[in-house]
Amino acid sequence: MHQMIGRLSGILGISEARGDVVDWEEIARSTGLRVPADYRDFVAVFGGGELNEYLAVRIPPVEGRPESRLLEGLGFDPREEPQPGGGAGAVELSEEGRLLPFATTINGDVVFWICDSLDPESWDVVVFRRQVSYGTAPWRRYGMGFGEFLVGALDGALPNPFSDDSWNLPPHEYRNWREGLTASARL
C-alpha cells in the first residue's frame, strides 16, 4: 500500500479494506487513462465515497455502481502528450484545460489532477474554490499528489483548501458508497 494511503487509513481509523475492485489495465487500454498509484490504492482500500460528509471522491465504474464520475470528467485524450504554451493539449487552470476532476465538495469546490505529463505519478492537485472572497483567485495548485493532499488537508499540514472552514475538524469519517451517502457524493 502507498505510504500516504497508509497514513490516511490511520487518520480515518480504517483497518480493513472496504474498497472497490477496478480493472485499471482495462481502463488504460480502453481510454488511455492511467492514474496515480496512491489513488489506485485509495480506491482499493476505501472505494468511492464521501469524507466527513463533505468531500465526495470519484471512482471509475465498478460492479454495483456502473456510473463513472471519474471517467465523466475526462475531457482530453490522455494518450496525447501535453503541449505547454499553447496548442490542443495546453495545460491551463480552467475546466477546459488538461484537468481531471477526482473529487467535489458539497459547496461546489472541485479537486483536479493537472495532467501536464503522461506520467500520472507527477500530477499535482489543483483545487477550484467555488466561493472565494473578492479579489482572491479561485484556483490553487498544490505541489503534491492525491494522497499527500488528503493527508495534509486532514492533519492540518495544509491550510484549508476548501470553502468550508470546518469540514476537516476531527473526528474524521469516510463513508463508502455502499454505506449510503449524502447528496454531495451523488453529484
ABEGO torsion letter per residue (X at the ends): XBAAAAAAAAAAGBABBABBBBBAAAAAAAAGBBBBAAAAAAAAAAEBEBBGGABBBBBBBBBGBABBAAAAABABBAABBBBBGEEAABBBBBAABBBBBABBBAAGBBBBBBBABABAAABBBBBBBABBBBGBBABBBBBBBAAAAAAAAAAGABBBABABAAAABOBBBBBBAAAEBBAAAAX
